Amino acid sequence: MYSATTMGIEVRVTPSYTPERSAPESGVWFWTYHVEILNHSEEPVQLLARHWEITDASGKVQHVRGEGVIGQQPLIPPGESFHYASGCPLKTDNGIMHGEYQMVDAAGRRFMAKIPVFSLDQPHKPQVLN
């Protein structure tokens, strides 16, 4: 698990290689990642938007931006969390991801919550520092 905290908002990410959705013979490797967003602050926050930066083993960088996550803009009360899962295909057998969520607090203040850098590695292969 990878973790980062910004202004009381902790983002935890657990990636896993998904062989049943991968086709290495066709140049496609797929990872699933599970995200938990915990609100350790004293006021509710809402996730408005996301920005991911995905880098494959060849150095190709892809940016993914959009409103919310999985079609939602969740409101996370103090002491509670929001969970979701998503996926990422790559054209190489490893890579890295990181990003940020645009959040807004109860007073209307917007801030960016950091998504930690995490590695997309296959099990049973030597890990590569990307």
C-alpha positions as CSV (number, residue, x, y, z in Angstrom):
1,M,0.0,0.0,0.0
2,Y,1.1,3.5,-0.8
3,S,0.0,6.6,1.2
4,A,0.1,10.4,1.1
5,T,-1.6,13.0,3.4
6,T,-2.6,16.5,2.5
7,M,-4.4,18.8,4.9
8,G,-5.8,15.9,6.8
9,I,-6.9,14.0,3.7
10,E,-5.1,10.6,3.5
11,V,-5.0,8.8,0.1
12,R,-4.1,5.2,0.2
13,V,-3.5,3.2,-3.0
14,T,-3.0,-0.6,-3.4
15,P,-2.2,-1.6,-7.0
16,S,-2.2,-5.2,-8.4
17,Y,-1.3,-6.7,-11.7
18,T,-4.4,-8.2,-13.4
19,P,-3.3,-11.0,-15.7
20,E,-6.8,-11.9,-16.8
21,R,-7.2,-8.5,-18.4
22,S,-3.7,-8.4,-19.8
23,A,-2.5,-9.7,-23.2
24,P,1.4,-9.4,-23.2
25,E,1.5,-11.1,-26.6
26,S,-0.4,-8.1,-27.9
27,G,1.5,-5.5,-25.9
28,V,-1.1,-4.9,-23.2
29,W,-0.5,-5.2,-19.5
30,F,-3.3,-4.2,-17.0
31,W,-3.3,-3.2,-13.4
32,T,-6.2,-2.6,-11.0
33,Y,-5.8,-0.2,-8.2
34,H,-7.9,0.2,-5.1
35,V,-8.1,3.7,-3.5
36,E,-9.2,4.7,0.0
37,I,-9.6,8.4,0.8
38,L,-9.7,9.0,4.5
39,N,-10.9,12.3,6.0
40,H,-8.8,13.0,9.2
41,S,-9.8,16.6,9.3
42,E,-12.6,18.1,11.4
43,E,-14.9,19.1,8.5
44,P,-16.4,17.4,5.5
45,V,-14.7,17.6,2.2
46,Q,-15.9,16.8,-1.3
47,L,-13.8,15.3,-4.2
48,L,-14.4,17.4,-7.3
49,A,-11.9,16.3,-9.9
50,R,-8.9,14.1,-10.5
51,H,-5.6,14.3,-12.4
52,W,-3.5,11.2,-12.9
53,E,0.0,11.1,-14.4
54,I,0.9,7.7,-15.8
55,T,4.4,6.8,-17.0
56,D,5.2,3.5,-18.7
57,A,8.6,1.8,-18.8
58,S,9.5,3.5,-22.0
59,G,9.0,7.0,-20.4
60,K,5.8,7.8,-22.2
61,V,3.7,10.0,-20.0
62,Q,-0.1,10.1,-20.1
63,H,-2.3,12.6,-18.3
64,V,-5.9,11.7,-17.3
65,R,-8.2,14.5,-16.0
66,G,-11.8,14.5,-15.2
67,E,-14.6,15.3,-12.8
68,G,-14.9,13.1,-9.7
69,V,-14.0,9.4,-9.7
70,I,-16.0,6.5,-11.1
71,G,-18.8,8.9,-12.0
72,Q,-19.1,10.3,-8.4
73,Q,-18.1,13.4,-6.6
74,P,-18.2,12.0,-3.1
75,L,-18.7,14.0,0.1
76,I,-16.5,12.6,2.9
77,P,-17.5,13.5,6.4
78,P,-14.9,13.9,9.2
79,G,-13.6,10.5,10.4
80,E,-15.0,8.7,7.4
81,S,-13.6,7.3,4.1
82,F,-14.5,6.7,0.5
83,H,-13.3,3.6,-1.4
84,Y,-13.2,2.8,-5.1
85,A,-11.4,0.7,-7.6
86,S,-10.2,1.4,-11.1
87,G,-7.7,0.2,-13.7
88,C,-4.9,1.2,-15.9
89,P,-3.6,-0.5,-19.1
90,L,0.0,0.0,-20.2
91,K,1.9,-0.9,-23.4
92,T,4.9,-1.9,-21.2
93,D,5.2,-4.5,-18.5
94,N,5.7,-1.9,-15.7
95,G,5.3,1.8,-14.9
96,I,4.3,4.3,-12.3
97,M,1.3,6.5,-11.5
98,H,0.6,9.5,-9.2
99,G,-1.7,12.4,-9.2
100,E,-4.0,14.7,-7.2
101,Y,-7.6,15.2,-6.3
102,Q,-9.2,18.6,-6.3
103,M,-11.1,18.9,-3.0
104,V,-13.3,21.5,-1.5
105,D,-14.0,21.9,2.2
106,A,-17.2,23.1,4.0
107,A,-16.0,26.8,3.8
108,G,-15.6,26.5,0.0
109,R,-11.8,26.5,0.1
110,R,-10.3,24.3,-2.7
111,F,-7.1,22.4,-2.4
112,M,-5.2,19.6,-4.1
113,A,-4.9,16.3,-2.2
114,K,-1.8,14.4,-3.3
115,I,-2.1,10.8,-4.7
116,P,1.1,9.0,-3.8
117,V,3.5,7.8,-6.4
118,F,3.0,4.0,-6.8
119,S,4.6,1.4,-8.9
120,L,2.9,-0.9,-11.4
121,D,5.0,-4.1,-11.2
122,Q,4.2,-7.6,-12.0
123,P,4.5,-10.2,-9.3
124,H,7.3,-12.8,-9.6
125,K,9.4,-10.3,-11.7
126,P,12.2,-8.2,-10.4
127,Q,10.9,-4.8,-9.4
128,V,12.1,-1.9,-11.5
129,L,12.6,1.6,-10.0
130,N,10.8,3.8,-12.4
